[in-house]
Each structure stands twice: as C-alpha cells, then as structure tokens.
Amino acid sequence: MIPGLTSRRRFSDLSDQEVLALAISSEEDDARIYETYAERLRKDYPQSAKLFDEMAAEEHQHRRRLIELHKKRFGETIPLIRREHVAGYYARRPVWLVENLGLERIREEAAAMERQAQKYYLAAAKRTEDADTRKLLGDLAAAEGGHIYTAERLEREHLPEEVREDENRAAHRQFILTWVQPGLAGLMDGSVSTLAPIFATAFATQDTHTTLLVGLAASVGAGISMGFTEAVHDDGVLSGRGSPFKRGIASGVMTTLGGLGHALPYLIPDFWTATTLAMIIVFVELWAIAWIQNKYMETPFLRAAFQVVLGGALVFAAGVLIGGG
C-alpha cells in the first residue's frame, strides 16, 4: 500500500490474477464509453456512430477472451478491481466531461484511449521479472495494439473520405451555430454597447475608481442579460442551433469579456494613462471582432471592419460627447 493512499494499490504489487481482472474491467469500461459515443453521434453522424458501435463490439470480444483466460488460470470468480483502485494506472475521463466535444475531438479521444492502454501495458511488461506476468502483460499490449489497427480498419469501412468530409462540415456548422455565432454577438454587444456608459463616466468624472465600478456593472449586467436572452429565446429544436445552455454561456461570457476589456484599465489610478490604454484595447477589440466575422462567418473583411469599427466609433463618440458635455 502507498502511505496516505491506503485504498490504492501499486501496479507492481498486483498478482497475475489481479492484473487480468483489472484488464477485464478496463475493457468493459472502454466498451461502455464507445457505446455512449455511438449513441450521442447516432442522430447527426450515423456513420461515425456505426464506427463506435463496432469498436465497442471489439472491446466486448477482447473482454470475453480475457474472461476465458481467467477461468482457465484462476477459476470462475473474478476479483473486483478497477482503474481507480490502482495508483498510477491510466485513467479515463468521465464521459460527461467529453460528451460535449466536437466530432473530431471524440475521434481523437478514442484513438488516444487505445494508445494509452497499449503504452501502459508495454511499460508494465518491461518492469516485471516474472516470465508469466511478462507474457500476460505482453499479450494485453498486443491486444490493445490490435484495437488500434481494428479502429483504423473500421474507419476505412465506415468513413470513406466523402462521408468524413460531410460529417466534418456538419460538425463545423454546428460549432458555428452553437458557439461562434452567439459568442460573436455577445462580444460585439459587450465591446460596443458598454463604450458609451464607460467613457461617458470617464470624461464626466475623470475618476478612475468610479469609471471602473460603472464598467464592471455595465459588463456583468450586459453579460447576464445577453446570456439569459440567448438561452430562453430559442430552444434549438427547430432552428438546429444546439443547446440553449451552451449558447447562453457563450453569449454571456463573451459579452462580459467584451465590456471588461476596456473597463479593467481603470484599475490604473492615473486617469489619462487608464483612458489611453482603454482606447487602445477598444481598437484591438473592434478589429478582433472583424477578424472573427471574416474567419468564421465568411463576412468580407473590409465590410466587417467598416461595420464594426464605424459602429464602435459612433458609440464611443457619443459617450465622450455626453460625458464631456
């Protein structure tokens, strides 16, 4: 046992039976992860779902072979030992942490799962001096390596180039609708709409502390308002824009960040230093918005720049004139 971690065992302290039992439970866990991926992808990406269905079937097949080997060597009773019981054993991310990843990231996660298992078994086989244990770990490493080649074969069968391109385009479009579009709207609102109250306060009071408080209030308030508005006005079922919760988070967070960008410089006590820095940040923010529109929304850059910079300049001028008057 490891001091302070009495519930966890060292991998080197496991018996051959426990190593085999650990492999059996790990194969079962991986099969369930692939089944979850398949179920999540089935509606929008049916060919990728078939890929993960067959990968899950492969994991179940290897689990059955391992069980047969355990019966032959140690009998019917398989010890209950899982990844979390062994210190240093490779872990799997909870499915709820990765289920919101994009299609390509899920594919990458699956490939990493297989490579991680193979690498660990190979390293463990090199450390042991027992011939039977070395053979057992080597067999497990070979099995995991076989999974990698199987996954590549299944991908060629179910995901020819044209199917992969279609699914990737659909995934990119969903990413735009769920994250980029509401996030961009929030960034524009936060960057532009807060200009007037922040700079009006700045030039009216020439007090950095007061301006900072107004900027924080305007940014956070706008973020909350935009987030709730985005989340409640469209549930995404008919529009296909995805989860309202995700869209609300994207819009609310980006709105807040857009306002904070030119509010936080007023942490600087000197008024003109803070104001100059805030103006520079506003300039960068507006051009960044134009770049995002051009890259993700395919808006011509000059048109995007003209719309965003002109709108921002007008709002900024209104704030300065009102505050200075």
C-alpha atoms as a printed R data frame, in Angstrom:
    type eleno elety resid chain resno       x       y       z
1   ATOM     1    CA   MET     A     1   0.000   0.000   0.000
2   ATOM     2    CA   ILE     A     2   1.058   3.618  -0.529
3   ATOM     3    CA   PRO     A     3   1.212   5.718   2.682
4   ATOM     4    CA   GLY     A     4  -1.682   8.164   2.760
5   ATOM     5    CA   LEU     A     5  -3.419   6.313  -0.091
6   ATOM     6    CA   THR     A     6  -4.372   3.080   1.667
7   ATOM     7    CA   SER     A     7  -7.272   2.426  -0.687
8   ATOM     8    CA   ARG     A     8  -4.992   2.232  -3.742
9   ATOM     9    CA   ARG     A     9  -2.524  -0.455  -4.722
10  ATOM    10    CA   ARG     A    10   0.709  -0.163  -6.652
11  ATOM    11    CA   PHE     A    11   0.503  -1.821 -10.031
12  ATOM    12    CA   SER     A    12   3.735  -3.672  -9.247
13  ATOM    13    CA   ASP     A    13   2.075  -5.237  -6.181
14  ATOM    14    CA   LEU     A    14  -0.788  -6.817  -8.126
15  ATOM    15    CA   SER     A    15  -0.867 -10.542  -8.680
16  ATOM    16    CA   ASP     A    16  -1.296 -12.027 -12.140
17  ATOM    17    CA   GLN     A    17  -4.960 -12.695 -11.332
18  ATOM    18    CA   GLU     A    18  -5.497  -9.074 -10.266
19  ATOM    19    CA   VAL     A    19  -3.758  -7.748 -13.391
20  ATOM    20    CA   LEU     A    20  -6.070  -9.892 -15.506
21  ATOM    21    CA   ALA     A    21  -9.128  -8.775 -13.532
22  ATOM    22    CA   LEU     A    22  -8.064  -5.160 -13.978
23  ATOM    23    CA   ALA     A    23  -7.781  -5.681 -17.724
24  ATOM    24    CA   ILE     A    24 -11.262  -7.210 -17.830
25  ATOM    25    CA   SER     A    25 -12.861  -4.265 -16.019
26  ATOM    26    CA   SER     A    26 -10.920  -1.789 -18.179
27  ATOM    27    CA   GLU     A    27 -12.122  -3.435 -21.378
28  ATOM    28    CA   GLU     A    28 -15.698  -3.287 -20.105
29  ATOM    29    CA   ASP     A    29 -15.382   0.407 -19.248
30  ATOM    30    CA   ASP     A    30 -13.952   1.238 -22.684
31  ATOM    31    CA   ALA     A    31 -16.766  -0.644 -24.411
32  ATOM    32    CA   ARG     A    32 -19.339   1.379 -22.489
33  ATOM    33    CA   ILE     A    33 -17.566   4.637 -23.403
34  ATOM    34    CA   TYR     A    34 -17.667   3.724 -27.094
35  ATOM    35    CA   GLU     A    35 -21.346   2.800 -26.800
36  ATOM    36    CA   THR     A    36 -22.023   6.205 -25.256
37  ATOM    37    CA   TYR     A    37 -20.165   7.936 -28.091
38  ATOM    38    CA   ALA     A    38 -22.166   5.939 -30.630
39  ATOM    39    CA   GLU     A    39 -25.472   6.851 -29.009
40  ATOM    40    CA   ARG     A    40 -24.561  10.522 -28.853
41  ATOM    41    CA   LEU     A    41 -23.498  10.632 -32.514
42  ATOM    42    CA   ARG     A    42 -26.209   8.423 -33.965
43  ATOM    43    CA   LYS     A    43 -28.655  11.196 -34.879
44  ATOM    44    CA   ASP     A    44 -26.289  13.636 -36.591
45  ATOM    45    CA   TYR     A    45 -23.368  11.394 -37.602
46  ATOM    46    CA   PRO     A    46 -24.733   7.873 -38.265
47  ATOM    47    CA   GLN     A    47 -21.585   6.574 -39.976
48  ATOM    48    CA   SER     A    48 -19.359   7.591 -37.062
49  ATOM    49    CA   ALA     A    49 -21.911   6.006 -34.732
50  ATOM    50    CA   LYS     A    50 -21.512   2.698 -36.614
51  ATOM    51    CA   LEU     A    51 -17.756   3.003 -36.201
52  ATOM    52    CA   PHE     A    52 -18.052   3.312 -32.419
53  ATOM    53    CA   ASP     A    53 -20.656   0.513 -32.284
54  ATOM    54    CA   GLU     A    54 -18.155  -1.855 -33.860
55  ATOM    55    CA   MET     A    55 -15.295  -0.609 -31.687
56  ATOM    56    CA   ALA     A    56 -17.467  -1.350 -28.638
57  ATOM    57    CA   ALA     A    57 -18.134  -4.823 -30.022
58  ATOM    58    CA   GLU     A    58 -14.374  -5.361 -30.389
59  ATOM    59    CA   GLU     A    59 -13.842  -4.350 -26.751
60  ATOM    60    CA   HIS     A    60 -16.535  -6.811 -25.630
61  ATOM    61    CA   GLN     A    61 -14.886  -9.548 -27.680
62  ATOM    62    CA   HIS     A    62 -11.496  -8.926 -26.046
63  ATOM    63    CA   ARG     A    63 -13.175  -8.851 -22.639
64  ATOM    64    CA   ARG     A    64 -14.716 -12.283 -23.298
65  ATOM    65    CA   ARG     A    65 -11.296 -13.661 -24.327
66  ATOM    66    CA   LEU     A    66  -9.746 -12.283 -21.152
67  ATOM    67    CA   ILE     A    67 -12.529 -13.826 -19.078
68  ATOM    68    CA   GLU     A    68 -11.929 -17.203 -20.710
69  ATOM    69    CA   LEU     A    69  -8.219 -16.900 -19.902
70  ATOM    70    CA   HIS     A    70  -9.061 -16.011 -16.298
71  ATOM    71    CA   LYS     A    71 -11.365 -19.052 -15.997
72  ATOM    72    CA   LYS     A    72  -8.624 -21.278 -17.330
73  ATOM    73    CA   ARG     A    73  -5.941 -19.988 -14.951
74  ATOM    74    CA   PHE     A    74  -7.804 -18.870 -11.842
75  ATOM    75    CA   GLY     A    75 -11.378 -20.109 -11.940
76  ATOM    76    CA   GLU     A    76 -14.807 -18.518 -12.195
77  ATOM    77    CA   THR     A    77 -14.517 -15.791  -9.526
78  ATOM    78    CA   ILE     A    78 -13.020 -12.573 -10.880
79  ATOM    79    CA   PRO     A    79 -11.743 -10.115  -8.229
80  ATOM    80    CA   LEU     A    80 -13.340  -6.683  -8.256
81  ATOM    81    CA   ILE     A    81 -10.546  -4.288  -9.157
82  ATOM    82    CA   ARG     A    82 -10.875  -1.156 -11.259
83  ATOM    83    CA   ARG     A    83  -8.653   1.654 -12.529
84  ATOM    84    CA   GLU     A    84  -9.316   3.888  -9.545
85  ATOM    85    CA   HIS     A    85  -8.073   1.140  -7.196
86  ATOM    86    CA   VAL     A    86  -4.548   1.204  -8.674
87  ATOM    87    CA   ALA     A    87  -2.075   4.074  -8.242
88  ATOM    88    CA   GLY     A    88  -0.573   5.297 -11.491
89  ATOM    89    CA   TYR     A    89  -2.895   3.273 -13.696
90  ATOM    90    CA   TYR     A    90  -4.095   5.100 -16.798
91  ATOM    91    CA   ALA     A    91  -7.410   6.841 -16.220
92  ATOM    92    CA   ARG     A    92 -10.343   7.604 -18.455
93  ATOM    93    CA   ARG     A    93 -12.101  10.961 -18.497
94  ATOM    94    CA   PRO     A    94 -15.712  10.752 -17.321
95  ATOM    95    CA   VAL     A    95 -17.971  10.613 -20.359
96  ATOM    96    CA   TRP     A    96 -19.916  13.640 -19.119
97  ATOM    97    CA   LEU     A    97 -16.704  15.684 -19.435
98  ATOM    98    CA   VAL     A    98 -16.091  14.775 -23.062
99  ATOM    99    CA   GLU     A    99 -19.570  14.173 -24.446
100 ATOM   100    CA   ASN     A   100 -19.851  17.835 -25.469
101 ATOM   101    CA   LEU     A   101 -16.681  17.697 -27.553
102 ATOM   102    CA   GLY     A   102 -16.848  18.064 -31.302
103 ATOM   103    CA   LEU     A   103 -16.844  15.100 -33.658
104 ATOM   104    CA   GLU     A   104 -13.136  15.265 -34.484
105 ATOM   105    CA   ARG     A   105 -12.195  15.568 -30.816
106 ATOM   106    CA   ILE     A   106 -14.236  12.457 -29.999
107 ATOM   107    CA   ARG     A   107 -12.391  10.548 -32.707
108 ATOM   108    CA   GLU     A   108  -9.073  11.765 -31.294
109 ATOM   109    CA   GLU     A   109 -10.130  10.805 -27.769
110 ATOM   110    CA   ALA     A   110 -10.945   7.272 -28.898
111 ATOM   111    CA   ALA     A   111  -7.566   6.890 -30.622
112 ATOM   112    CA   ALA     A   112  -5.805   8.211 -27.512
113 ATOM   113    CA   MET     A   113  -7.661   5.678 -25.348
114 ATOM   114    CA   GLU     A   114  -6.221   2.780 -27.332
115 ATOM   115    CA   ARG     A   115  -2.684   4.172 -27.489
116 ATOM   116    CA   GLN     A   116  -2.695   4.917 -23.760
117 ATOM   117    CA   ALA     A   117  -3.706   1.386 -22.845
118 ATOM   118    CA   GLN     A   118  -1.122  -0.175 -25.151
119 ATOM   119    CA   LYS     A   119   1.671   2.070 -23.874
120 ATOM   120    CA   TYR     A   120   0.899   1.294 -20.257
121 ATOM   121    CA   TYR     A   121   0.862  -2.474 -20.758
122 ATOM   122    CA   LEU     A   122   4.154  -2.362 -22.647
123 ATOM   123    CA   ALA     A   123   5.792  -0.313 -19.886
124 ATOM   124    CA   ALA     A   124   4.420  -2.651 -17.213
125 ATOM   125    CA   ALA     A   125   5.682  -5.721 -19.094
126 ATOM   126    CA   LYS     A   126   9.221  -4.300 -19.164
127 ATOM   127    CA   ARG     A   127   9.234  -3.738 -15.385
128 ATOM   128    CA   THR     A   128   8.266  -7.227 -14.285
129 ATOM   129    CA   GLU     A   129  10.793 -10.032 -13.802
130 ATOM   130    CA   ASP     A   130   8.207 -12.808 -13.694
131 ATOM   131    CA   ALA     A   131   8.030 -14.630 -17.020
132 ATOM   132    CA   ASP     A   132   4.318 -15.464 -16.769
133 ATOM   133    CA   THR     A   133   3.419 -11.906 -15.810
134 ATOM   134    CA   ARG     A   134   5.582 -10.532 -18.625
135 ATOM   135    CA   LYS     A   135   3.801 -12.781 -21.114
136 ATOM   136    CA   LEU     A   136   0.394 -11.776 -19.779
137 ATOM   137    CA   LEU     A   137   1.171  -8.057 -19.989
138 ATOM   138    CA   GLY     A   138   2.679  -8.501 -23.444
139 ATOM   139    CA   ASP     A   139  -0.486 -10.232 -24.614
140 ATOM   140    CA   LEU     A   140  -2.564  -7.353 -23.267
141 ATOM   141    CA   ALA     A   141  -0.347  -4.833 -25.053
142 ATOM   142    CA   ALA     A   142  -0.739  -6.782 -28.278
143 ATOM   143    CA   ALA     A   143  -4.495  -6.824 -27.796
144 ATOM   144    CA   GLU     A   144  -4.569  -3.057 -27.371
145 ATOM   145    CA   GLY     A   145  -2.360  -2.636 -30.436
146 ATOM   146    CA   GLY     A   146  -4.837  -4.796 -32.298
147 ATOM   147    CA   HIS     A   147  -7.591  -2.437 -31.216
148 ATOM   148    CA   ILE     A   148  -5.744   0.452 -32.887
149 ATOM   149    CA   TYR     A   149  -5.488  -1.414 -36.196
150 ATOM   150    CA   THR     A   150  -9.099  -2.519 -35.874
151 ATOM   151    CA   ALA     A   151 -10.219   1.069 -35.349
152 ATOM   152    CA   GLU     A   152  -8.293   2.141 -38.454
153 ATOM   153    CA   ARG     A   153  -9.904  -0.663 -40.468
154 ATOM   154    CA   LEU     A   154 -13.379   0.207 -39.234
155 ATOM   155    CA   GLU     A   155 -12.782   3.863 -40.012
156 ATOM   156    CA   ARG     A   156 -11.860   2.993 -43.592
157 ATOM   157    CA   GLU     A   157 -15.029   0.890 -43.884
158 ATOM   158    CA   HIS     A   158 -17.500   3.315 -42.340
159 ATOM   159    CA   LEU     A   159 -15.875   6.668 -43.014
160 ATOM   160    CA   PRO     A   160 -14.716   6.969 -46.621
161 ATOM   161    CA   GLU     A   161 -13.354  10.376 -47.486
162 ATOM   162    CA   GLU     A   162 -16.614  11.830 -48.792
163 ATOM   163    CA   VAL     A   163 -18.559  10.697 -45.696
164 ATOM   164    CA   ARG     A   164 -15.903  12.097 -43.359
165 ATOM   165    CA   GLU     A   165 -15.980  15.419 -45.214
166 ATOM   166    CA   ASP     A   166 -19.772  15.593 -44.990
167 ATOM   167    CA   GLU     A   167 -19.733  14.858 -41.259
168 ATOM   168    CA   ASN     A   168 -16.906  17.319 -40.654
169 ATOM   169    CA   ARG     A   169 -18.815  20.050 -42.491
170 ATOM   170    CA   ALA     A   170 -21.908  19.317 -40.420
171 ATOM   171    CA   ALA     A   171 -19.849  19.409 -37.210
172 ATOM   172    CA   HIS     A   172 -18.235  22.712 -38.223
173 ATOM   173    CA   ARG     A   173 -21.628  24.223 -38.995
174 ATOM   174    CA   GLN     A   174 -22.962  23.103 -35.614
175 ATOM   175    CA   PHE     A   175 -19.928  24.611 -33.889
176 ATOM   176    CA   ILE     A   176 -20.592  27.925 -35.642
177 ATOM   177    CA   LEU     A   177 -24.292  27.935 -34.722
178 ATOM   178    CA   THR     A   178 -23.850  26.836 -31.102
179 ATOM   179    CA   TRP     A   179 -20.679  28.630 -30.032
180 ATOM   180    CA   VAL     A   180 -19.294  31.137 -32.549
181 ATOM   181    CA   GLN     A   181 -22.479  32.938 -33.555
182 ATOM   182    CA   PRO     A   182 -23.833  33.642 -30.042
183 ATOM   183    CA   GLY     A   183 -20.315  34.270 -28.747
184 ATOM   184    CA   LEU     A   184 -19.630  36.770 -31.513
185 ATOM   185    CA   ALA     A   185 -22.954  38.515 -30.894
186 ATOM   186    CA   GLY     A   186 -22.066  38.743 -27.219
187 ATOM   187    CA   LEU     A   187 -18.566  40.045 -27.893
188 ATOM   188    CA   MET     A   188 -19.932  42.713 -30.210
189 ATOM   189    CA   ASP     A   189 -22.602  43.749 -27.730
190 ATOM   190    CA   GLY     A   190 -20.204  43.793 -24.796
191 ATOM   191    CA   SER     A   191 -17.487  45.667 -26.667
192 ATOM   192    CA   VAL     A   192 -19.735  48.254 -28.331
193 ATOM   193    CA   SER     A   193 -22.708  48.806 -26.014
194 ATOM   194    CA   THR     A   194 -20.538  49.434 -22.941
195 ATOM   195    CA   LEU     A   195 -18.423  52.061 -24.675
196 ATOM   196    CA   ALA     A   196 -20.908  54.868 -24.103
197 ATOM   197    CA   PRO     A   197 -21.509  54.407 -20.344
198 ATOM   198    CA   ILE     A   198 -17.845  53.722 -19.572
199 ATOM   199    CA   PHE     A   199 -16.362  56.651 -21.486
200 ATOM   200    CA   ALA     A   200 -19.222  58.984 -20.579
201 ATOM   201    CA   THR     A   201 -18.485  58.272 -16.915
202 ATOM   202    CA   ALA     A   202 -14.746  58.589 -17.502
203 ATOM   203    CA   PHE     A   203 -14.910  62.043 -19.109
204 ATOM   204    CA   ALA     A   204 -17.676  63.282 -16.824
205 ATOM   205    CA   THR     A   205 -15.910  62.394 -13.574
206 ATOM   206    CA   GLN     A   206 -12.270  61.836 -14.573
207 ATOM   207    CA   ASP     A   207 -12.288  59.446 -11.618
208 ATOM   208    CA   THR     A   208 -10.843  56.003 -12.403
209 ATOM   209    CA   HIS     A   209 -12.492  54.248  -9.444
210 ATOM   210    CA   THR     A   210 -15.980  55.437 -10.374
211 ATOM   211    CA   THR     A   211 -15.382  54.580 -14.020
212 ATOM   212    CA   LEU     A   212 -14.192  51.102 -13.046
213 ATOM   213    CA   LEU     A   213 -17.334  50.465 -10.990
214 ATOM   214    CA   VAL     A   214 -19.586  51.623 -13.815
215 ATOM   215    CA   GLY     A   215 -17.633  49.492 -16.282
216 ATOM   216    CA   LEU     A   216 -17.881  46.390 -14.100
217 ATOM   217    CA   ALA     A   217 -21.598  46.909 -13.565
218 ATOM   218    CA   ALA     A   218 -22.249  47.502 -17.265
219 ATOM   219    CA   SER     A   219 -20.182  44.493 -18.354
220 ATOM   220    CA   VAL     A   220 -21.582  41.997 -15.853
221 ATOM   221    CA   GLY     A   221 -25.139  43.260 -16.277
222 ATOM   222    CA   ALA     A   222 -24.914  43.069 -20.064
223 ATOM   223    CA   GLY     A   223 -23.428  39.574 -19.830
224 ATOM   224    CA   ILE     A   224 -26.250  38.286 -17.624
225 ATOM   225    CA   SER     A   225 -28.878  39.900 -19.846
226 ATOM   226    CA   MET     A   226 -27.400  38.578 -23.109
227 ATOM   227    CA   GLY     A   227 -26.861  35.103 -21.659
228 ATOM   228    CA   PHE     A   228 -30.446  34.744 -20.465
229 ATOM   229    CA   THR     A   229 -31.829  36.226 -23.666
230 ATOM   230    CA   GLU     A   230 -29.889  33.793 -25.843
231 ATOM   231    CA   ALA     A   231 -30.816  30.814 -23.681
232 ATOM   232    CA   VAL     A   232 -34.558  31.427 -23.450
233 ATOM   233    CA   HIS     A   233 -35.497  32.837 -26.857
234 ATOM   234    CA   ASP     A   234 -34.648  29.674 -28.855
235 ATOM   235    CA   ASP     A   235 -34.560  26.093 -27.552
236 ATOM   236    CA   GLY     A   236 -32.644  24.996 -30.655
237 ATOM   237    CA   VAL     A   237 -35.076  22.226 -31.613
238 ATOM   238    CA   LEU     A   238 -36.461  23.826 -34.772
239 ATOM   239    CA   SER     A   239 -33.561  26.133 -35.601
240 ATOM   240    CA   GLY     A   240 -30.902  23.442 -35.134
241 ATOM   241    CA   ARG     A   241 -28.694  25.912 -33.273
242 ATOM   242    CA   GLY     A   242 -27.909  23.463 -30.495
243 ATOM   243    CA   SER     A   243 -28.193  23.558 -26.730
244 ATOM   244    CA   PRO     A   244 -29.657  26.826 -25.387
245 ATOM   245    CA   PHE     A   245 -27.481  26.404 -22.280
246 ATOM   246    CA   LYS     A   246 -24.287  26.324 -24.365
247 ATOM   247    CA   ARG     A   247 -25.403  29.281 -26.455
248 ATOM   248    CA   GLY     A   248 -26.327  31.230 -23.322
249 ATOM   249    CA   ILE     A   249 -22.921  30.545 -21.777
250 ATOM   250    CA   ALA     A   250 -21.109  31.580 -24.970
251 ATOM   251    CA   SER     A   251 -23.104  34.779 -25.332
252 ATOM   252    CA   GLY     A   252 -22.999  35.764 -21.654
253 ATOM   253    CA   VAL     A   253 -19.298  35.112 -21.128
254 ATOM   254    CA   MET     A   254 -18.209  36.876 -24.316
255 ATOM   255    CA   THR     A   255 -20.455  39.871 -23.595
256 ATOM   256    CA   THR     A   256 -18.891  40.249 -20.164
257 ATOM   257    CA   LEU     A   257 -15.353  39.895 -21.537
258 ATOM   258    CA   GLY     A   258 -16.080  42.445 -24.271
259 ATOM   259    CA   GLY     A   259 -17.018  45.053 -21.675
260 ATOM   260    CA   LEU     A   260 -14.306  44.185 -19.182
261 ATOM   261    CA   GLY     A   261 -11.631  44.688 -21.822
262 ATOM   262    CA   HIS     A   262 -11.916  48.467 -21.679
263 ATOM   263    CA   ALA     A   263 -13.197  48.679 -18.095
264 ATOM   264    CA   LEU     A   264 -10.251  46.995 -16.354
265 ATOM   265    CA   PRO     A   265  -7.667  49.616 -17.476
266 ATOM   266    CA   TYR     A   266  -9.333  51.918 -14.946
267 ATOM   267    CA   LEU     A   267  -7.669  49.884 -12.227
268 ATOM   268    CA   ILE     A   268  -4.787  52.246 -13.042
269 ATOM   269    CA   PRO     A   269  -5.094  55.330 -10.795
270 ATOM   270    CA   ASP     A   270  -3.860  57.844 -13.402
271 ATOM   271    CA   PHE     A   271  -6.873  58.908 -15.494
272 ATOM   272    CA   TRP     A   272  -5.156  59.650 -18.815
273 ATOM   273    CA   THR     A   273  -2.964  56.537 -18.665
274 ATOM   274    CA   ALA     A   274  -6.021  54.377 -17.984
275 ATOM   275    CA   THR     A   275  -8.087  56.103 -20.690
276 ATOM   276    CA   THR     A   276  -5.335  55.820 -23.302
277 ATOM   277    CA   LEU     A   277  -4.930  52.111 -22.565
278 ATOM   278    CA   ALA     A   278  -8.708  51.616 -22.702
279 ATOM   279    CA   MET     A   279  -8.847  53.308 -26.131
280 ATOM   280    CA   ILE     A   280  -6.080  51.035 -27.433
281 ATOM   281    CA   ILE     A   281  -7.943  47.971 -26.147
282 ATOM   282    CA   VAL     A   282 -11.153  49.173 -27.822
283 ATOM   283    CA   PHE     A   283  -9.287  49.463 -31.112
284 ATOM   284    CA   VAL     A   284  -7.936  45.916 -30.761
285 ATOM   285    CA   GLU     A   285 -11.358  44.555 -29.740
286 ATOM   286    CA   LEU     A   286 -13.123  46.021 -32.761
287 ATOM   287    CA   TRP     A   287 -10.560  44.696 -35.225
288 ATOM   288    CA   ALA     A   288 -10.651  41.293 -33.500
289 ATOM   289    CA   ILE     A   289 -14.424  41.175 -33.983
290 ATOM   290    CA   ALA     A   290 -13.982  41.996 -37.667
291 ATOM   291    CA   TRP     A   291 -11.407  39.186 -37.988
292 ATOM   292    CA   ILE     A   292 -13.721  36.660 -36.296
293 ATOM   293    CA   GLN     A   293 -16.574  37.654 -38.597
294 ATOM   294    CA   ASN     A   294 -14.323  37.173 -41.597
295 ATOM   295    CA   LYS     A   295 -12.901  33.817 -40.451
296 ATOM   296    CA   TYR     A   296 -15.996  32.069 -39.104
297 ATOM   297    CA   MET     A   297 -18.968  33.893 -40.609
298 ATOM   298    CA   GLU     A   298 -17.278  34.415 -44.010
299 ATOM   299    CA   THR     A   299 -18.074  38.121 -43.980
300 ATOM   300    CA   PRO     A   300 -15.725  40.062 -46.295
301 ATOM   301    CA   PHE     A   301 -13.095  41.581 -44.043
302 ATOM   302    CA   LEU     A   302 -13.406  45.169 -45.282
303 ATOM   303    CA   ARG     A   303 -17.187  45.112 -44.887
304 ATOM   304    CA   ALA     A   304 -16.935  43.592 -41.421
305 ATOM   305    CA   ALA     A   305 -14.290  46.133 -40.406
306 ATOM   306    CA   PHE     A   306 -16.355  49.027 -41.741
307 ATOM   307    CA   GLN     A   307 -19.499  47.901 -39.911
308 ATOM   308    CA   VAL     A   308 -17.844  47.121 -36.581
309 ATOM   309    CA   VAL     A   309 -15.346  49.977 -36.468
310 ATOM   310    CA   LEU     A   310 -17.881  52.557 -37.659
311 ATOM   311    CA   GLY     A   311 -20.477  51.389 -35.134
312 ATOM   312    CA   GLY     A   312 -17.936  51.329 -32.328
313 ATOM   313    CA   ALA     A   313 -16.604  54.759 -33.259
314 ATOM   314    CA   LEU     A   314 -20.107  56.255 -33.198
315 ATOM   315    CA   VAL     A   315 -20.900  54.767 -29.784
316 ATOM   316    CA   PHE     A   316 -17.505  55.842 -28.428
317 ATOM   317    CA   ALA     A   317 -18.041  59.388 -29.739
318 ATOM   318    CA   ALA     A   318 -21.486  59.502 -28.154
319 ATOM   319    CA   GLY     A   319 -20.033  58.519 -24.784
320 ATOM   320    CA   VAL     A   320 -17.240  61.088 -24.983
321 ATOM   321    CA   LEU     A   321 -19.588  63.901 -26.083
322 ATOM   322    CA   ILE     A   322 -22.164  63.121 -23.393
323 ATOM   323    CA   GLY     A   323 -19.503  62.768 -20.696
324 ATOM   324    CA   GLY     A   324 -17.550  65.826 -21.814
325 ATOM   325    CA   GLY     A   325 -20.672  67.968 -22.041
